Amino acid sequence: GWRPDGLQEVLDQGPGISWVQLPSAGIEAYARLVDARRIWTCAKGIYSQPVAEHALALALAGLHHLPQLARARTWRRALCRDLYGGSVTVIGGGGIAGTLLDLLAPFHVSVTVVRRHPQDMSGASRVLGTDALHDALPQADVVILAPALTPETEGIIGAPELHLMKSDAWLVNVGRGKLVQTDELVVALRERWIGGAALDVTDPEPIPDDHPLWNLENCLITPHCANPPPLADQRYAELIRENVRRRIEGRPLAGLVDARLGY
């Protein structure tokens, strides 16, 4: 299963275990167990396509005002925006970001990627380090969050960052809920610091039925469904088979976890 406590029991009963394959891309739930004695691999990369596709759908829904228009009960004029030729900032430089760059190419947008270790990425106009995050926010029509959740990225989007965004920009979170300081996001949406937020992940999660985010017309929430379980299980099984082959053949495993970095 997915329970860290269950994994701890297995490791305690099997001191000779030398390789652990984790079922998720993010490892924050298992971080306390990750050590340097074993090889640890996670599922990063295998969920990139559906999550990137969901992120793009959320971005387009926000720019086209679909949350408000879908709730309307009378015909009304609306000034929607398009993404074509615009500017996108993607925070995180892993598999989701790489897939997003491919999906965004037909829109001819300028894409800035913010990642811990800057390096050229095909399709990105520029790649910045996380210390330059504030430089990547003011020009973006859409800001997409897809980094690993680590102590360094927790709460990476709060009031200062939301104030830097354009008044009509949309924030899209397909990473982890704790990347965003929720109370400050509520204020930003109520006071229209930004155009809106589209969230597949929240903090807390699941978000309570009476949470104020539900009542904001410029907030679109989906229930952490960017990666449908049946497809996720299939991809995970394929990853396990591939890594078992690599293990037998003595080749490097896919999805290696760096215990120092936490992903």
N, C-alpha and C positions, 0 to 999 in steps of 0.2 A: 504493500500500500504506500500511501504518501506520508505516513506518520513518522516524524523524526524520532519519537520515543520507540517506535517499533524497530526502526533501523538501529538505534542504540542497543536494543536487546540482541539483535542479530550479531552486531559487532562484538558485543561482550561474550557471546557464546561461540564466536568464531575468531579467535585471536590470529589465526593464520590467513584471514581474508586480506588480500593485497590489492584488490581493485573493487571500487564501488561505483556503480552506474546510477546516477540520480535521475528521477523522472521528469524534472522540470528544468526550464532554461535558467530561471533565477534560483539561487541556492540559499537565500537568506534564511529559510526555515531550517536548513541543515548546517548553517555556518559554524555552529558550535561543535559539530562533529568532525568537520573537515580537518585533517591533520596531514603532516608531511610523511607519515610512515606508509601511507597507502597511495595508490593512484586513484584519483577521483575524476569522474567524467559526468557531465550534465547533458541536458537535451538542447543546449543552445544551438540555434541555427535551423533545427528541423521544423520549428513552428513559424518561421519567418514569413512565408508566403501568405497564409491566412491572416496573420496579425497585421502585416503591412497593408493587405487589401482592406481590412477593416478600418485601419487608420485613415486610409484614403477616403473610404466611404464616409467616415465621420467628418473629415475635413470638408468634403463637398457638401454634406448635409448642413453643416454650420454656415458655410459661405452662402449657400442658396436658401438659408432661413427655413429649412424644412421642419425643425422642431416647432416653430411658431405656426407655420402655414398648415402643417398637418393637424394641429389642434384647433384651427379656426373652424367656425360653424357658419360663416358667411363669406361670400366671394369678396375679395378685397385686393387692391393693388399692392404689390410688394416690390421693393428695389433690391433684387438679389445681386450677388456678385459672382463672378466666375474666378477660377483659379488660373486660367491660361495667362501666361506671361507674368505671373506674380512672383512672390518670394516666399520660400519655405525654409524654416530652420528645423533641423532634426537634431535632437539631443540624444546622443548614443551612437556608437559607430559599429555595432554588431551586425548580425544577419538581417534583422528587421530594417535597419537603416540601408543596408545594401540593396535589399529588395525594393524598398521604397524609392530609391534612386531610379531603378528600372521602371517602376510604375509611374513615376512622375515625369519621365522623359517626354511623353507625348504632349504634356501641358506646357513645355518650353518655359519652365520656371527656373529661377535662380535658387539653388539649394545651398544652404550653409549647414555643415555638419559640425556639431560640437562633441568632442570625444576626449577621453583621458589622454590618449596617445595620438596626437595629430599625425596623419599620413594621408597621402593622396588617395582619393576614392573616385572611381569612375562615375561620372555624372554629377559630381559635386562641384559647385563653383568655387568653394573654398572650404577648408577644414581647419577648425580652430580648436585649441585646447580648452579645457573646462574653465581655466582662469580667464578666458575671454568670452564667457557666456553672455555677459551684459552687452558686449559689442554685437552679438548675433540676434538680439531681440527686437530692437526698434524698427527695423525695416521689414520684418516678417509679416506676411498676411496670415500664415498658419505656423504655429509652433507645435511640433510633435515630440512627445516624450517617449523614448524607448531605450533608456539605459538600464543597466543592471542596478538593483537597489543595494547600495553599500552605505556605510556611515558617511561617506563623502557626498553621495547623491540624495540622501534622505532630506526632504524638505528643500530641494534645490530650487523649487518655484514657490516664492512667497510674495509678500507685498512689494518689495523692491523690484522684483523681476516683472510682476504684473503691471506695475506702473510704467515700466520701460516699453511694454508692448503697445502697438497701435490701438487706438480706440475701437477699431473695427476688426481687429485680429482675433482669430480663434485659437484656443489652446486645446490640443488633442492629447489625451493620455492613454497609451496602450501598454505602458510599462508596469508600474506598481503604484498603488494609491498613495503610498507614503512619499512619493516624489514631490507631491504637492501639499502645501499647508492649507488644509481644507477650509478652516475658518477664514483665512485671508482670501481664499478664492471666492467664498460666498460674498464677502464684502465687495470684491472686485466686480462680480457679476451684478450685484444689486445696484452698485453705483456706476456701472457701465464704464469701468476703466478699460475693459476689453469688450470685443464683440460678443464673445461667448466661450463656452467650454463644452467639449464632447469627451465623455469619460467612459472607458470600458472597465476601468479599475478605480476604486475609491478608497478613502480612508475616513471612517472605518469601512470594512467590507465584510459582509454585505452592508450596504448603507441602510440605516433604519427607515421605515416607511414614513416617519414624520420628519425626516431630515429636510432642512430648508432648500437644499439643492433641487429636490423634486418639484418645488413650486416656482422655480425660476424659468421663465420662457426662453431665456438664452442659455439654457443648460440642457444637454442631451446626454442621457445615461443609458448604457447598455450593460447587462449583468455579467461582465467578465466572460463574454462569449465569442471573442475574436478567434479562439482556437477551438472549434467544435470537438467534443470528446471522441466521437468515433474516428474522425480523421487523425486526431492527436494520438490515439492508441495505435493506429496503423503505422504512423510515422515513427513512433517510439519503438515499436517492434522491429521496424526496419533498421533503426539505429543500433539496437541491441545486437541484431544479427551481424551487422557490419563490424561493430566493435569486437564481437567474439572472433570473427575471422581475423581481424587485425591482431588481436591478442595472440591467437594461435600462430600467426605468421611472424610475430615479432615486430609489427609495424606500429607507428604512433597511433594512439586512439583518437577518435573524433570527440570534440567537446571537452577537451582537457580543462580542468579547473585549476586555477592558481590560488592556492590557499592564502597567500599574502594579499592578493588583490580582492578576494572574496567573490570571484566569478570566473 
